[in-house]
Amino acid sequence: MFTRACLGLLLFVSIAAWSQSDTNGAEADANPVDTAPLRTPPPVSGAAYSTAFASETQSNNLRAGLTVGTAYSNNVSGGDTPVSEASYTIWPTLALDATTTRQHWDLNYAPGFTFYQRTSSLNQGNQNVAADFQYRLSPQVAVSLRDSFQKTSNPFNQPNPVSATSVSGSAPPPGVAVIAPTANQLHNVANAELTYQFSADGMLGISGTFTNLYYPNPAEVSGLYNSSSTGGSVFYSRRLLTKYYVGASYQYQNVSAYQAGAHASTQTQSQTIFGFFTVSLKPTLSLSVSGGPQHSDTTQPPLPVSRSWSPMLTASFSWRGQRTSLAASYARIVTGGGGLVGAYHSNIANVSGRWQLSRTWNVGLSASYSAYNNLSPLLLVASPGGHTLSGSLAFSHPLGEHLSLQLGYTRVQQSYGGVTAISAVPDTNREFLSISYQFTRPLKR
């Protein structure tokens, strides 16, 4: 109900602001809100930090290309006996970045096909779609819509494996906790946010979030669960001395976990009130922290409801230089879903970075660590939780104006009791090599 109310209010305010906006797109120059718009602080924005260099800020362009790659993995079966296998992937890529005085479109689409050298039954089509739309309805009101959809059998099987780990200053929504090798999955994350800048230094915001994780073939993921979640939040933010942001937020989330064909499901509802602080030392450097109490209720009929209180804490860092970019985050939250059943005390840390080693060599790094401890005593034996540690390292080198070479390594180490899909062979080592052709065309303003 809270999520529906948030989305309803978002739509109502958007319509009202649209009707009040200048149809010619011209705003009063004397309006201090228009001349100095506020940024939504990372702890409540829900957006991922960019790892582009400060020099890579081009907009209003169309990018297209083709990536052809090969990879070798020591674990593609997920069964009792590990199976090593080579795979080949073709990825057409298309991206659009369009910016005007009022709006910004950022669209990325990468369909692909992966086929294996010997195990043809694992061949699969892949889809990667990401959309980010931002629109300023008036000098005071802005709306942003984001959606990310992925259809794959391996979250690291994409044109740039290092980008599989994203870093955000906000508490992460339910993601993919357990990485099952070559198991088909659909994963979608959508977010809508409306902000109102009521003064030169004050902002209010409201948002709604939806996530979904679905495994089409239950036989491939024994011990894992489908999940879906809805959530909403409201926040207040205040800018101090041009560099500092302080504020408070209330968040609600409802997560359901279920198996195909099963009637019983686990539902976890959480409510969090927290304060946050952000300091922007430079336009390309920011630090954020947030914390507060979090209450959760977990239900799995016919078992009684399990309730708990715990502290929520997040911290994040982002820096974008001319030749170096780095983003890191840590979150301690109560969450559910992600392939697991029940509610968990979660500790999640992510890092992503890029370095220009020389004029012709770049290196990219991403890593993630997640630890889950079941907080429901009645589900502790069947699903105690576990941990996942993953990381990718890749080197890229241009072969010409439009051609580039990338080679790298991915490591996944995980341990989960009760998840038979990975219990026998939980770890994966993957080496990859790809050649990409890319071209960019500027858009007419």
matplotlib code that plots the C-alpha trace (Angstrom):
import matplotlib.pyplot as plt

x = [0.0, 2.8, 4.4, 1.2, 0.7, 4.2, 3.7, 0.3, 1.7, 4.6, 2.1, -0.1, 2.7, 4.2, 0.9, 0.5, 4.0, 3.7, 0.6, 2.5, 5.6, 6.4, 5.4, 8.1, 10.8, 11.9, 12.3, 12.8, 16.5, 16.0, 14.8, 17.6, 16.3, 16.7, 20.2, 21.5, 19.6, 20.4, 21.7, 19.9, 22.3, 23.7, 22.2, 18.7, 19.2, 19.3, 21.7, 25.0, 28.2, 29.9, 33.4, 34.0, 37.1, 36.5, 37.5, 34.9, 31.8, 30.6, 26.9, 24.5, 25.8, 24.9, 27.2, 27.1, 29.4, 30.0, 31.9, 33.1, 34.6, 35.6, 35.9, 37.1, 35.5, 36.4, 32.8, 29.9, 27.8, 27.0, 26.6, 28.6, 31.5, 32.9, 32.9, 35.5, 34.3, 35.1, 32.3, 32.0, 29.8, 28.6, 27.3, 25.9, 25.8, 23.7, 23.7, 22.0, 22.9, 20.7, 20.7, 18.7, 18.2, 15.3, 15.9, 18.5, 18.1, 20.7, 19.7, 21.9, 20.9, 23.1, 21.5, 23.8, 24.2, 26.5, 27.4, 29.6, 32.3, 31.1, 28.0, 25.5, 22.6, 23.9, 23.7, 21.6, 20.5, 21.2, 19.6, 21.0, 18.8, 19.4, 17.4, 17.8, 15.5, 15.6, 13.3, 12.9, 9.2, 9.8, 12.7, 11.6, 10.4, 12.4, 11.5, 13.8, 13.0, 15.5, 15.2, 17.7, 16.8, 19.1, 18.4, 21.5, 22.9, 25.9, 25.9, 29.6, 28.8, 28.5, 30.4, 32.3, 32.5, 33.9, 30.7, 28.8, 29.4, 27.7, 28.4, 25.7, 25.5, 22.1, 21.1, 21.1, 17.8, 17.5, 19.9, 21.4, 22.9, 23.9, 25.7, 24.6, 26.9, 25.0, 21.5, 19.0, 17.7, 15.7, 16.6, 14.9, 15.3, 13.1, 13.0, 11.0, 11.8, 10.3, 12.1, 10.9, 13.4, 11.3, 14.2, 17.7, 19.1, 16.1, 14.7, 12.0, 11.7, 9.6, 10.5, 9.3, 11.3, 10.5, 12.8, 12.2, 14.4, 13.1, 14.6, 12.7, 14.1, 13.8, 15.8, 18.9, 18.7, 17.8, 17.7, 17.2, 14.0, 12.4, 11.8, 10.1, 10.1, 8.3, 9.4, 9.0, 10.7, 10.4, 13.3, 14.2, 17.6, 19.3, 22.5, 24.9, 27.8, 27.6, 29.5, 27.5, 24.1, 22.2, 18.8, 16.5, 14.5, 11.8, 11.9, 9.5, 10.2, 8.2, 10.1, 8.6, 10.5, 8.9, 9.7, 7.9, 4.9, 5.0, 2.1, 4.0, 6.3, 8.3, 7.4, 9.7, 8.6, 11.1, 10.8, 13.8, 14.2, 17.7, 19.7, 22.4, 25.3, 27.1, 30.2, 31.1, 34.7, 34.9, 32.4, 34.1, 34.7, 32.0, 31.7, 28.4, 27.2, 23.8, 22.3, 19.3, 17.0, 15.4, 12.4, 11.5, 8.7, 9.2, 6.2, 6.2, 2.8, 2.1, 5.1, 4.6, 5.8, 9.5, 10.2, 13.5, 15.2, 18.6, 20.8, 21.1, 24.4, 25.7, 28.9, 30.1, 32.9, 33.2, 36.2, 36.6, 39.9, 41.5, 43.1, 41.6, 38.1, 37.1, 33.8, 33.3, 30.3, 29.4, 25.9, 24.7, 21.0, 18.2, 17.1, 15.6, 15.3, 18.2, 17.6, 17.4, 14.4, 13.8, 15.2, 18.9, 21.3, 23.4, 26.8, 27.5, 30.6, 31.3, 34.2, 34.7, 37.6, 39.5, 43.1, 44.8, 48.2, 49.6, 48.4, 47.3, 46.5, 43.6, 42.9, 39.5, 38.7, 35.4, 34.8, 31.9, 31.5, 28.1, 27.5, 24.0, 23.0, 19.4, 17.6, 14.6, 15.3, 12.7, 14.3, 17.9, 18.4, 16.9, 18.6, 21.3, 22.7, 26.3, 28.6, 29.7, 33.0, 33.5, 35.9, 37.0, 40.2, 40.5, 43.1, 42.0, 44.2, 43.1, 44.0, 43.0, 40.5, 37.5, 38.9, 39.9, 41.1, 40.2, 41.4, 40.8, 40.0, 36.9, 36.8, 33.7, 34.0, 30.8, 29.4, 25.7, 24.2, 21.0, 21.6, 22.3, 22.8, 26.2, 27.0, 29.3, 31.2, 30.7, 33.7, 34.3, 37.4, 36.8, 39.3, 38.0, 39.2, 37.2, 37.6, 35.2, 34.4, 32.8, 31.9, 30.3, 28.2, 27.2, 23.5, 22.3, 21.2]
y = [0.0, 2.4, 1.8, 2.4, 5.6, 6.7, 6.1, 7.7, 10.8, 10.9, 10.8, 13.4, 15.9, 15.3, 16.2, 19.3, 20.4, 19.8, 22.0, 24.8, 24.6, 27.1, 25.5, 27.4, 26.0, 29.5, 30.1, 33.3, 34.1, 35.5, 32.3, 31.0, 27.5, 27.5, 28.9, 26.5, 23.2, 20.7, 17.2, 14.3, 12.9, 9.4, 7.8, 8.4, 8.7, 5.0, 5.7, 3.9, 5.9, 6.4, 5.0, 7.1, 9.4, 13.1, 13.5, 11.0, 13.2, 13.5, 13.5, 13.9, 11.0, 7.6, 4.7, 1.3, -1.6, -5.3, -7.4, -10.9, -12.8, -16.2, -17.4, -20.5, -21.6, -24.4, -24.8, -24.6, -27.5, -26.7, -30.4, -32.9, -33.0, -29.8, -29.4, -27.2, -25.6, -22.9, -20.6, -18.0, -14.9, -12.3, -9.0, -6.2, -3.0, 0.2, 3.2, 6.6, 9.6, 12.7, 15.8, 19.0, 21.9, 19.9, 16.2, 13.5, 10.1, 7.4, 4.1, 1.0, -2.3, -5.3, -8.5, -11.5, -15.2, -17.6, -21.0, -23.6, -25.7, -29.1, -28.7, -27.4, -27.8, -24.7, -22.4, -19.4, -16.0, -13.0, -9.6, -6.5, -3.4, -0.3, 3.0, 6.2, 9.1, 12.4, 15.3, 18.7, 19.4, 22.9, 24.8, 23.1, 19.7, 16.9, 13.2, 10.3, 6.9, 4.0, 0.4, -2.4, -5.8, -8.8, -12.2, -14.4, -17.7, -15.9, -12.3, -12.0, -13.1, -9.6, -7.3, -5.8, -8.3, -5.6, -3.7, -6.6, -5.0, -1.5, 0.7, 2.9, 5.2, 3.9, 0.7, -1.9, -3.4, -7.3, -8.5, -11.9, -13.3, -16.7, -17.0, -20.3, -21.2, -21.3, -21.2, -19.3, -16.2, -13.0, -10.1, -6.7, -3.5, -0.5, 2.8, 6.0, 9.2, 12.6, 15.5, 19.0, 21.7, 24.0, 26.5, 27.3, 24.7, 22.4, 19.4, 16.8, 13.5, 10.4, 7.2, 3.7, 0.6, -2.8, -5.8, -9.3, -12.4, -15.4, -18.8, -20.3, -23.8, -24.9, -28.1, -25.9, -24.1, -26.6, -24.8, -21.4, -19.3, -16.8, -13.4, -10.1, -6.9, -3.6, -0.6, 3.1, 6.0, 9.6, 11.9, 15.4, 16.9, 20.2, 21.7, 23.4, 25.7, 24.5, 21.3, 19.4, 17.7, 16.4, 14.8, 12.0, 9.3, 6.7, 3.5, 0.6, -2.7, -5.9, -8.9, -12.3, -15.5, -18.5, -21.7, -22.6, -24.7, -24.2, -22.6, -21.4, -18.4, -16.2, -12.6, -10.0, -6.5, -3.9, -0.3, 1.9, 5.5, 6.9, 10.1, 10.8, 13.0, 13.7, 15.9, 16.9, 18.1, 18.6, 18.0, 14.6, 13.6, 12.7, 10.9, 9.7, 7.9, 7.0, 5.1, 4.4, 1.7, -1.0, -3.2, -6.4, -8.9, -12.3, -14.6, -18.2, -20.0, -21.9, -20.7, -17.8, -14.3, -13.6, -10.0, -8.2, -4.8, -4.0, -1.0, 0.0, 1.5, 2.5, 4.3, 5.1, 7.0, 8.2, 9.8, 10.6, 11.9, 12.5, 9.0, 7.3, 6.6, 4.7, 4.0, 1.9, 1.2, -0.8, -1.6, -3.4, -4.0, -6.5, -7.9, -10.9, -12.5, -12.8, -16.5, -17.1, -17.7, -15.8, -12.5, -12.0, -9.7, -8.7, -7.2, -6.0, -4.3, -3.3, -1.6, -0.6, 1.3, 2.1, 3.3, 4.5, 2.8, 4.4, 6.1, 2.8, 0.6, 0.8, -1.6, -2.1, -3.8, -4.7, -6.8, -7.6, -9.3, -10.3, -12.2, -13.3, -14.6, -15.8, -13.9, -16.2, -19.0, -21.3, -21.1, -21.2, -25.0, -25.1, -21.9, -20.6, -18.2, -17.9, -15.6, -14.7, -13.2, -12.2, -10.1, -9.3, -7.8, -6.7, -5.0, -3.1, -1.9, 0.0, -1.7, 1.3, 4.1, 1.9, -1.5, -2.5, -5.6, -6.7, -9.7, -10.5, -12.9, -13.5, -15.4, -16.4, -18.0, -18.8, -21.0, -21.6, -24.4, -25.8, -24.6, -27.9, -26.1, -25.0, -27.1, -29.5, -27.1, -23.6, -21.8, -20.6, -19.4, -17.7, -16.2, -14.1, -12.4, -10.1, -7.8, -4.8, -2.5, 0.8, 4.0, 7.2, 9.8, 13.1, 14.0, 17.2, 19.7]
z = [0.0, 0.8, -2.6, -4.4, -2.4, -3.4, -7.0, -7.0, -5.3, -7.8, -10.7, -9.2, -8.5, -11.9, -13.6, -11.5, -12.1, -15.9, -16.0, -14.2, -16.4, -19.1, -22.4, -24.2, -21.9, -20.7, -17.0, -15.0, -14.7, -11.3, -9.8, -7.5, -7.6, -11.4, -11.4, -8.7, -8.9, -6.1, -6.7, -5.1, -2.5, -3.2, -0.1, -1.5, -5.3, -6.1, -9.0, -9.6, -9.5, -12.8, -13.4, -16.5, -16.4, -15.9, -19.6, -20.7, -20.2, -23.8, -24.4, -27.3, -29.3, -30.8, -30.2, -31.9, -32.3, -32.2, -29.6, -30.3, -27.4, -26.1, -22.5, -20.7, -17.4, -15.1, -13.9, -16.3, -15.1, -11.5, -10.8, -8.6, -11.0, -12.4, -16.2, -17.9, -21.2, -23.7, -24.9, -27.7, -27.6, -30.1, -28.8, -31.0, -28.9, -29.3, -27.0, -27.1, -25.0, -25.6, -23.5, -23.7, -21.2, -19.7, -20.2, -20.5, -22.1, -21.6, -23.4, -23.7, -25.5, -26.0, -27.3, -27.7, -28.2, -26.4, -27.6, -26.1, -27.8, -26.6, -24.3, -26.9, -24.4, -22.6, -25.7, -24.9, -26.2, -23.9, -23.4, -21.6, -21.5, -19.4, -19.6, -17.6, -18.2, -16.4, -17.0, -15.3, -15.2, -13.8, -12.1, -8.9, -9.9, -11.6, -12.3, -13.1, -14.4, -14.5, -15.5, -16.0, -17.5, -17.9, -19.4, -19.0, -17.7, -16.1, -14.8, -15.9, -19.5, -21.1, -23.4, -20.4, -17.5, -15.2, -15.4, -13.8, -10.4, -9.9, -6.9, -5.4, -2.4, -1.5, 0.3, -2.5, -3.5, -3.6, -6.2, -7.1, -3.9, -5.3, -8.7, -10.2, -13.2, -16.5, -14.9, -17.0, -15.1, -15.7, -13.5, -13.6, -11.4, -12.0, -10.1, -10.3, -8.4, -8.1, -6.4, -5.4, -4.6, -2.4, -1.7, -2.9, -0.4, 0.4, -1.3, -0.8, -2.7, -3.2, -5.0, -5.8, -6.6, -8.2, -8.6, -9.9, -10.2, -12.0, -12.9, -15.9, -15.3, -11.6, -12.3, -12.9, -9.6, -6.9, -3.5, -5.1, -5.1, -7.4, -5.8, -6.3, -4.3, -4.2, -2.1, -1.6, 0.2, 1.1, 2.0, 3.0, 2.1, 3.1, 1.5, 3.9, 2.8, -0.8, -0.1, 2.5, 2.4, 5.4, 5.6, 6.7, 4.9, 5.5, 3.4, 3.1, 1.3, 0.7, -0.5, -1.6, -2.2, -3.8, -5.8, -9.1, -8.4, -4.6, -2.7, 0.3, 0.0, 2.4, 2.7, 4.4, 5.1, 6.4, 7.5, 8.0, 9.3, 8.8, 8.6, 6.0, 5.3, 2.0, 1.4, -2.2, -1.9, -5.7, -8.6, -9.1, -5.4, -2.8, 0.5, 2.0, 5.2, 6.4, 9.4, 11.5, 12.9, 10.7, 11.6, 9.7, 9.8, 8.1, 7.4, 6.0, 6.6, 8.7, 10.8, 13.1, 12.2, 13.0, 14.0, 14.5, 15.1, 13.8, 12.8, 9.1, 7.9, 4.5, 3.5, 0.0, -1.9, -5.5, -7.2, -11.0, -12.1, -15.5, -15.6, -12.6, -11.4, -8.2, -6.4, -3.3, -1.0, 2.1, 3.4, 6.5, 6.1, 6.5, 3.1, 1.4, -2.0, -4.4, -4.7, -0.9, 1.3, 4.5, 5.8, 6.3, 8.1, 5.1, 4.8, 1.2, -0.1, -3.7, -5.4, -9.1, -10.7, -13.8, -14.4, -17.5, -17.2, -20.3, -23.5, -25.0, -21.9, -19.4, -16.6, -15.0, -11.6, -9.9, -6.8, -4.6, -1.2, 0.3, 3.5, 4.6, 8.0, 8.4, 11.2, 11.3, 13.8, 12.3, 8.8, 10.1, 9.6, 6.0, 4.8, 7.1, 4.5, 3.3, 1.4, -2.1, -3.1, -6.8, -8.8, -12.3, -13.6, -17.3, -19.5, -22.6, -25.5, -28.7, -32.0, -34.1, -34.2, -33.7, -32.7, -29.1, -27.4, -23.9, -21.8, -18.2, -15.4, -13.2, -9.9, -8.0, -4.5, -2.6, 0.1, 1.0, 3.0, 1.6, -2.0, -3.8, -7.2, -6.1, -3.0, -4.7, -6.9, -5.6, -7.1, -10.7, -12.5, -15.9, -18.4, -21.2, -24.4, -26.7, -29.7, -30.1, -32.9, -31.9, -33.6, -32.3, -34.1, -32.6, -32.4, -33.9, -31.3]

ax = plt.figure().add_subplot(projection="3d")
ax.plot(x, y, z, "-o")
ax.set_aspect("equal")
plt.show()
